[in-house]
Amino acid sequence: MVNLGNEASETITEVTSAIAHKDSGIVILVPDSAVGPQAAAEAKEAGTPLPISDEQVCVSGPKPADRAKA
């Protein structure tokens, strides 16, 4: 477990590190929704499960409220 606090800049670094260590999955509560799409894309590309906890993360943009309604 890594507690980033409010350090959005460290989020992608830690996601990349978890993928490199072949962790079986990443559970994330992003400190800034702007990093959500990149974190989701990197996990998907690596085939690493990425359940999202207690936060909306949009995989196509930084603002979940702006996503198209299905």
C-alpha atoms as an extended CHARMM CRD file, in Angstrom:
* protein
*
        70  EXT
         1         1  MET       CA              0.0000000000        0.0000000000        0.0000000000  PROA      1               0.0000000000
         2         2  VAL       CA              1.2080000000        3.4700000000       -0.8970000000  PROA      2               0.0000000000
         3         3  ASN       CA             -0.3570000000        6.5540000000        0.6320000000  PROA      3               0.0000000000
         4         4  LEU       CA              0.2050000000        9.4560000000       -1.7300000000  PROA      4               0.0000000000
         5         5  GLY       CA             -1.7590000000       11.9230000000        0.3520000000  PROA      5               0.0000000000
         6         6  ASN       CA             -2.6190000000       14.7310000000       -2.0460000000  PROA      6               0.0000000000
         7         7  GLU       CA              0.3680000000       14.2300000000       -4.3520000000  PROA      7               0.0000000000
         8         8  ALA       CA             -1.1950000000       13.8510000000       -7.7870000000  PROA      8               0.0000000000
         9         9  SER       CA              2.2410000000       14.0510000000       -9.3870000000  PROA      9               0.0000000000
        10        10  GLU       CA              3.2680000000       10.7940000000       -7.7170000000  PROA      10              0.0000000000
        11        11  THR       CA              0.1750000000        8.8540000000       -8.7910000000  PROA      11              0.0000000000
        12        12  ILE       CA              1.4150000000        7.8150000000      -12.2400000000  PROA      12              0.0000000000
        13        13  THR       CA              4.8700000000        7.0390000000      -10.8640000000  PROA      13              0.0000000000
        14        14  GLU       CA              3.3660000000        4.6280000000       -8.3340000000  PROA      14              0.0000000000
        15        15  VAL       CA              0.9810000000        3.0740000000      -10.8830000000  PROA      15              0.0000000000
        16        16  THR       CA              3.9210000000        2.4810000000      -13.2140000000  PROA      16              0.0000000000
        17        17  SER       CA              5.9270000000        1.0130000000      -10.3400000000  PROA      17              0.0000000000
        18        18  ALA       CA              3.1330000000       -1.3810000000       -9.3730000000  PROA      18              0.0000000000
        19        19  ILE       CA              2.8350000000       -2.5420000000      -12.9700000000  PROA      19              0.0000000000
        20        20  ALA       CA              6.6110000000       -3.0330000000      -13.2310000000  PROA      20              0.0000000000
        21        21  HSD       CA              6.5590000000       -5.1220000000      -10.0440000000  PROA      21              0.0000000000
        22        22  LYS       CA              3.8590000000       -7.3110000000      -11.6180000000  PROA      22              0.0000000000
        23        23  ASP       CA              1.4290000000       -6.5700000000       -8.7760000000  PROA      23              0.0000000000
        24        24  SER       CA             -1.8060000000       -8.5130000000       -9.1830000000  PROA      24              0.0000000000
        25        25  GLY       CA             -3.8720000000       -5.3460000000       -9.2070000000  PROA      25              0.0000000000
        26        26  ILE       CA             -4.0480000000       -1.7180000000       -8.2020000000  PROA      26              0.0000000000
        27        27  VAL       CA             -6.7500000000       -0.1540000000       -6.0380000000  PROA      27              0.0000000000
        28        28  ILE       CA             -6.6630000000        3.5830000000       -6.3550000000  PROA      28              0.0000000000
        29        29  LEU       CA             -8.2830000000        6.6880000000       -5.0070000000  PROA      29              0.0000000000
        30        30  VAL       CA             -6.8060000000        9.3900000000       -7.1980000000  PROA      30              0.0000000000
        31        31  PRO       CA             -5.9660000000       12.6760000000       -5.4740000000  PROA      31              0.0000000000
        32        32  ASP       CA             -6.8020000000       14.5630000000       -8.6870000000  PROA      32              0.0000000000
        33        33  SER       CA             -9.2730000000       13.3000000000      -11.2980000000  PROA      33              0.0000000000
        34        34  ALA       CA             -7.0150000000       14.6660000000      -14.0370000000  PROA      34              0.0000000000
        35        35  VAL       CA             -4.6220000000       11.7190000000      -13.5640000000  PROA      35              0.0000000000
        36        36  GLY       CA             -7.3970000000        9.1190000000      -13.6840000000  PROA      36              0.0000000000
        37        37  PRO       CA             -7.4040000000        8.6100000000      -17.4650000000  PROA      37              0.0000000000
        38        38  GLN       CA             -3.6510000000        8.0500000000      -17.6240000000  PROA      38              0.0000000000
        39        39  ALA       CA             -3.6790000000        5.6670000000      -14.6500000000  PROA      39              0.0000000000
        40        40  ALA       CA             -6.5650000000        3.7030000000      -16.1900000000  PROA      40              0.0000000000
        41        41  ALA       CA             -4.8750000000        3.5660000000      -19.6060000000  PROA      41              0.0000000000
        42        42  GLU       CA             -1.5680000000        2.3310000000      -18.1950000000  PROA      42              0.0000000000
        43        43  ALA       CA             -3.2460000000       -0.3680000000      -16.1100000000  PROA      43              0.0000000000
        44        44  LYS       CA             -5.3790000000       -1.4800000000      -19.0620000000  PROA      44              0.0000000000
        45        45  GLU       CA             -2.3810000000       -1.6360000000      -21.4000000000  PROA      45              0.0000000000
        46        46  ALA       CA             -0.5090000000       -3.7820000000      -18.8710000000  PROA      46              0.0000000000
        47        47  GLY       CA             -3.5180000000       -6.0220000000      -18.2060000000  PROA      47              0.0000000000
        48        48  THR       CA             -3.4600000000       -5.0370000000      -14.5370000000  PROA      48              0.0000000000
        49        49  PRO       CA             -6.8600000000       -4.9370000000      -12.8030000000  PROA      49              0.0000000000
        50        50  LEU       CA             -7.7200000000       -1.4490000000      -11.5600000000  PROA      50              0.0000000000
        51        51  PRO       CA            -10.7630000000       -1.3210000000       -9.3070000000  PROA      51              0.0000000000
        52        52  ILE       CA            -11.6230000000        2.2560000000       -8.3860000000  PROA      52              0.0000000000
        53        53  SER       CA            -12.5390000000        3.0620000000       -4.7960000000  PROA      53              0.0000000000
        54        54  ASP       CA            -14.7070000000        5.8940000000       -3.4720000000  PROA      54              0.0000000000
        55        55  GLU       CA            -14.1400000000        8.2000000000       -6.4240000000  PROA      55              0.0000000000
        56        56  GLN       CA            -15.3060000000        8.7170000000       -9.9680000000  PROA      56              0.0000000000
        57        57  VAL       CA            -12.5260000000        8.2420000000      -12.4720000000  PROA      57              0.0000000000
        58        58  CYS       CA            -13.2870000000        8.7980000000      -16.1180000000  PROA      58              0.0000000000
        59        59  VAL       CA            -11.0820000000        6.7920000000      -18.4770000000  PROA      59              0.0000000000
        60        60  SER       CA            -11.6140000000        9.2020000000      -21.3750000000  PROA      60              0.0000000000
        61        61  GLY       CA            -11.0100000000       12.5690000000      -19.7250000000  PROA      61              0.0000000000
        62        62  PRO       CA            -10.2200000000       14.3070000000      -16.4480000000  PROA      62              0.0000000000
        63        63  LYS       CA            -13.7800000000       15.3390000000      -15.5440000000  PROA      63              0.0000000000
        64        64  PRO       CA            -16.2430000000       12.4810000000      -14.9330000000  PROA      64              0.0000000000
        65        65  ALA       CA            -19.1650000000       14.9310000000      -15.0640000000  PROA      65              0.0000000000
        66        66  ASP       CA            -18.2660000000       15.8010000000      -18.6770000000  PROA      66              0.0000000000
        67        67  ARG       CA            -18.4570000000       12.2470000000      -19.9820000000  PROA      67              0.0000000000
        68        68  ALA       CA            -21.2360000000       11.3180000000      -22.3850000000  PROA      68              0.0000000000
        69        69  LYS       CA            -24.2550000000        9.6920000000      -20.8440000000  PROA      69              0.0000000000
        70        70  ALA       CA            -24.8940000000        6.1480000000      -22.0160000000  PROA      70              0.0000000000
